[in-house]
Amino acid sequence: MRDEELIVEFALTRLDNPGLDLEEIAGLLVRRMGPERMLQFASANLADRGELRGALFQAAVEHVMRVVLRLRDGD
């Protein structure tokens, strides 16, 4: 999944859940995408960080947050 596609999915999830903070929205998105995408996000996080910190779900959420914040704030 390209970063742009991830941002669109994140934005749609945020529209459906306006009262949640960004990390909670990222968690909902990871759950919604399913186990295969969760594994993909966690492995991307491992590649970015060089280490796997936390459980698979937490690593996947961290990856989503890193992409969202990077695209929102710039590099």
Secondary structure as GFF3:
##gff-version 3
##sequence-region A 1 75
A	DSSP	alpha_helix	3	16	.	.	.	ID=ss1
A	DSSP	alpha_helix	22	33	.	.	.	ID=ss2
A	DSSP	alpha_helix	35	49	.	.	.	ID=ss3
A	DSSP	alpha_helix	56	73	.	.	.	ID=ss4
###
